[in-house]
């Protein structure tokens, strides 16, 4: 229960500073954007970076499916 009061008190202090100084509001907004951009960057690295072994396997699997499809098309001609 104590952590609830801690986070509530911290939120009240942040809201007070945002209301009293617009520059603090801009700082909080920019910090939120920075967190969002870093989250998107790490998400991209996790899902699309070829150095990741899981992504390597997904690329290999997609390439093998495409190769099978092309091979079947060539054999049917």
Secondary structure, 3 states (H helix, E strand, C coil): CHHHHHHHHHHHHHHHHHHHCHHHHHHHHHHHHHHHHHHHHHHHHHHHCCCCHHHHHHHHHHHHHHHHHHHHHHHHC
